Amino acid sequence: MIKYPAILMLLLMLPRLSAAEPLSGVVFGVSDTEIEILVSSGKMPVAGMEVEVFKSSDGVEDISIGTWSVTRTDVNMVYARPVDVLGTPQLGQKAVIGPVKPKPEPERTVEPLAEKTTPAAVVPIAPATKQPAASPLLEKAPEKTTTSLSAADQSLMDGLASGDAVRIRTAAKYLYRGRYENPVVMDQAAEVLLEKYNEASRDAMHVDAMAWICKALWVSGEEKYLPALRTVESQSKSLKLRKYAFKYRCALEKNPH
């Protein structure tokens, strides 16, 4: 039978365990006084939590460029002020949000105690046994070809696929303003537009999110997105969305890459 003090200890540990889970995101905006982080998960941090930003390059592990402290949140956006900045953050860089890390304590030098030496035991060496030759079919494992997405790519993909109009709009704004050109992410945006443009035609936020996707498809410069814009232009139940689709379809036709 569990005693009451034990139950109380378990209840006290639960918030700490949940707070210890780090959140991932990407840098969405940068200024002299703060940075904006687009959070990819549904959870949100609280003020005072630490934000660490990383830069990466081909063949090199993620390198920390400094830490920031969360000041406020808004929907799926996190705002943080600089604490210990080692470099200049850039749009799309990986951000990890978690509890403030304790400063490491200085190491104490402890002199090792003298160990007693005992005579080494004589261990007979077993004669080497000849191992059977490996089958040629097992010598080399098949190589797996996988396409890995960066932290920025994955956050945008999660936002587009979330089904939440606010998160979809935020991701679409990033694609438009950042002139994002990853074809995998842009294809995902086009698919979301075709799947959801008539899903909630009277919801202003949803229509706005779809309009931002139209803008993003335009700045991509890819003619392959023209059919999607034509479909929305001719079949959307929202007059506003039809106008946006028409505007950016014409712009893309005039100036494709």
Phi and psi in degrees as a GROMACS rama.xvg file:
@    title "Ramachandran Plot"
@    xaxis  label "Phi"
@    yaxis  label "Psi"
@TYPE xy
-84.0849  131.063  ILE-2
-79.2989  158.349  LYS-3
-58.8238  -41.3786  TYR-4
-58.3896  -35.4863  PRO-5
-66.4331  -41.5799  ALA-6
-63.2294  -41.0611  ILE-7
-61.4866  -40.8467  LEU-8
-63.6187  -40.2656  MET-9
-63.9361  -42.1196  LEU-10
-64.0844  -36.7899  LEU-11
-69.3805  -27.6428  LEU-12
-78.9234  -24.6093  MET-13
-59.4588  -48.8105  LEU-14
-61.2356  -34.4377  PRO-15
-68.115  -38.2891  ARG-16
-65.7699  -42.8695  LEU-17
-69.1127  -35.9459  SER-18
-70.1341  -21.743  ALA-19
-79.9202  -10.6557  ALA-20
-75.8364  120.491  GLU-21
-73.906  151.11  PRO-22
-109.213  148.155  LEU-23
-110.863  151.913  SER-24
-166.841  -173.486  GLY-25
-134.383  153.344  VAL-26
-69.7516  123.879  VAL-27
-108.812  -26.7683  PHE-28
-154.999  149.647  GLY-29
-136.341  133.701  VAL-30
-141.601  178.778  SER-31
-69.0546  -26.3677  ASP-32
-103.364  -19.756  THR-33
-162.109  167.911  GLU-34
-122.997  153.392  ILE-35
-107.086  135.17  GLU-36
-119.89  127.518  ILE-37
-88.6418  114.346  LEU-38
-87.9932  131.969  VAL-39
-85.195  -21.7234  SER-40
-98.3135  172.211  SER-41
-77.9532  -17.7794  GLY-42
-79.3294  155.351  LYS-43
-129.922  145.985  MET-44
-78.7993  177.657  PRO-45
-117.381  163.423  VAL-46
-58.9729  139.457  ALA-47
98.4176  -15.8966  GLY-48
-70.9547  155.077  MET-49
-90.3496  139.434  GLU-50
-116.218  124.007  VAL-51
-115.152  128.715  GLU-52
-107.208  139.68  VAL-53
-124.65  147.019  PHE-54
-114.658  151.649  LYS-55
-140.441  157.606  SER-56
-144.248  168.558  SER-57
-58.7716  126.422  ASP-58
76.7201  4.45572  GLY-59
-122.781  138.158  VAL-60
-67.2258  161.101  GLU-61
-58.5634  134.145  ASP-62
-115.379  126.782  ILE-63
-70.3764  135.098  SER-64
-113.536  11.2351  ILE-65
138.336  176.402  GLY-66
-125.861  149.592  THR-67
-129.544  168.148  TRP-68
-122.88  130.703  SER-69
-64.4858  129.089  VAL-70
-106.958  -36.1432  THR-71
-162.136  166.57  ARG-72
-134.617  156.637  THR-73
-150.649  108.278  ASP-74
55.9631  -111.178  VAL-75
-110.122  23.5415  ASN-76
-110.297  140.338  MET-77
-120.387  135.29  VAL-78
-113.958  134.66  TYR-79
-141.544  144.376  ALA-80
-97.6169  152.91  ARG-81
-68.5653  143.759  PRO-82
-121.455  -58.9564  VAL-83
-138.459  88.7156  ASP-84
-95.4869  125.268  VAL-85
-108.101  -12.2466  LEU-86
-158.31  -178.695  GLY-87
-96.7041  118.232  THR-88
-68.7857  147.645  PRO-89
-124.646  154.917  GLN-90
-58.9597  136.072  LEU-91
91.0624  -6.81863  GLY-92
-72.5715  151.396  GLN-93
-70.7387  139.674  LYS-94
-131.234  136.484  ALA-95
-119.778  126.312  VAL-96
-113.597  128.092  ILE-97
-160.281  -176.244  GLY-98
-61.1694  155.926  PRO-99
-63.5503  128.348  VAL-100
-78.9162  133.205  LYS-101
-68.225  144.954  PRO-102
-69.9885  136.116  LYS-103
-65.7867  136.19  PRO-104
-76.2728  147.417  GLU-105
-62.2447  139.916  PRO-106
-70.4135  138.082  GLU-107
-98.1352  132.555  ARG-108
-89.1833  120.411  THR-109
-117.21  124.441  VAL-110
-70.5909  130.901  GLU-111
-68.6301  142.553  PRO-112
-72.6261  147.143  LEU-113
-67.1993  126.497  ALA-114
-91.5527  143.161  GLU-115
-74.8806  133.399  LYS-116
-96.681  132.818  THR-117
-118.833  146.447  THR-118
-58.9242  137.662  PRO-119
-67.652  136.386  ALA-120
-78.252  144.45  ALA-121
-85.3116  117.29  VAL-122
-109.766  120.765  VAL-123
-65.7134  137.695  PRO-124
-91.5891  121.98  ILE-125
-71.663  142.36  ALA-126
-62.2812  139.752  PRO-127
-64.3615  133.687  ALA-128
-102.952  140.802  THR-129
-77.1688  121.537  LYS-130
-81.517  143.506  GLN-131
-65.4913  144.513  PRO-132
-65.2146  137.701  ALA-133
-71.1479  145.875  ALA-134
-67.6943  138.981  SER-135
-57.6903  -27.3779  PRO-136
-73.0734  -19.4344  LEU-137
-103.75  -4.41275  LEU-138
-68.0531  -33.0183  GLU-139
-127.931  122.131  LYS-140
-75.1758  147.057  ALA-141
-64.77  138.697  PRO-142
-81.1568  136.739  GLU-143
-99.9768  129.521  LYS-144
-100.501  106.258  THR-145
-122.893  143.814  THR-146
-98.3923  113.822  THR-147
-93.8114  140.931  SER-148
-102.903  144.782  LEU-149
-72.2894  170.818  SER-150
-60.7344  -39.3733  ALA-151
-65.6786  -44.6782  ALA-152
-58.5422  -48.3041  ASP-153
-64.9687  -38.4618  GLN-154
-64.4979  -40.822  SER-155
-68.2569  -40.5752  LEU-156
-62.05  -42.5812  MET-157
-63.8633  -41.736  ASP-158
-64.6188  -42.7862  GLY-159
-65.9428  -36.3394  LEU-160
-88.7602  1.60703  ALA-161
-71.4207  -25.6117  SER-162
81.519  -2.93926  GLY-163
-94.9656  123.589  ASP-164
-61.026  -36.7198  ALA-165
-66.4498  -45.2201  VAL-166
-67.8455  -37.0915  ARG-167
-63.636  -43.893  ILE-168
-63.8885  -41.2222  ARG-169
-61.7773  -44.7631  THR-170
-64.0847  -42.0117  ALA-171
-64.7562  -38.7881  ALA-172
-60.5871  -40.7205  LYS-173
-63.0591  -43.3748  TYR-174
-62.005  -39.3919  LEU-175
-73.5075  -51.512  TYR-176
-71.8178  -33.7675  ARG-177
-86.9775  1.36313  GLY-178
50.4467  46.7718  ARG-179
-68.9475  136.486  TYR-180
-128.529  14.2457  GLU-181
-66.9738  117.208  ASN-182
-63.2512  -31.1226  PRO-183
-64.7126  -44.9425  VAL-184
-70.3415  -40.5242  VAL-185
-65.6752  -37.8466  MET-186
-62.9006  -39.4675  ASP-187
-61.9584  -41.1095  GLN-188
-62.759  -42.3574  ALA-189
-64.2098  -39.0175  ALA-190
-64.7937  -42.1839  GLU-191
-62.8626  -40.1113  VAL-192
-60.5511  -47.0665  LEU-193
-68.2456  -30.8938  LEU-194
-79.0869  -31.3654  GLU-195
-120.89  3.16938  LYS-196
-64.864  -25.3498  TYR-197
-110.404  14.0062  ASN-198
-71.9461  -40.6187  GLU-199
-144.173  70.9206  ALA-200
-68.7129  -15.6125  SER-201
-100.054  0.426597  ARG-202
-90.8608  113.295  ASP-203
-60.501  -40.287  ALA-204
-65.7586  -41.8688  MET-205
-64.7146  -44.3872  HIS-206
-62.0186  -39.8688  VAL-207
-63.7568  -39.8102  ASP-208
-63.1567  -42.4776  ALA-209
-65.6954  -36.2431  MET-210
-64.8224  -38.6615  ALA-211
-66.4085  -32.6662  TRP-212
-65.2137  -40.9887  ILE-213
-57.3303  -42.1738  CYS-214
-62.6989  -42.6422  LYS-215
-63.7424  -40.5998  ALA-216
-64.488  -33.6756  LEU-217
-65.5138  -48.7994  TRP-218
-69.5798  -15.9682  VAL-219
-65.8026  -28.8075  SER-220
75.9339  9.49041  GLY-221
-93.1906  121.119  GLU-222
-66.6931  -18.9747  GLU-223
-66.0523  -14.7624  LYS-224
-91.8159  -1.239  TYR-225
-61.6656  -43.1106  LEU-226
-58.0182  -38.1431  PRO-227
-64.5446  -43.9265  ALA-228
-66.0283  -37.6311  LEU-229
-65.2962  -38.8227  ARG-230
-62.2232  -46.6024  THR-231
-66.1212  -39.296  VAL-232
-60.8501  -36.878  GLU-233
-96.4143  -22.0546  SER-234
-120.039  -6.15195  GLN-235
-67.2395  140.176  SER-236
-79.299  -12.2575  LYS-237
-96.1358  122.328  SER-238
-62.472  -41.0449  LEU-239
-59.7263  -45.9586  LYS-240
-67.8026  -36.4378  LEU-241
-61.8726  -38.7214  ARG-242
-65.2798  -42.6086  LYS-243
-65.3964  -43.6813  TYR-244
-61.8969  -40.6767  ALA-245
-63.831  -45.8075  PHE-246
-60.0785  -47.2871  LYS-247
-84.7126  -19.8447  TYR-248
-68.1037  -44.4155  ARG-249
-62.64  -42.9576  CYS-250
-64.5068  -38.22  ALA-251
-70.6967  -36.4231  LEU-252
-65.5241  -35.9542  GLU-253
-75.3019  -30.9631  LYS-254
-138.913  65.15  ASN-255
-78.106  161.694  PRO-256
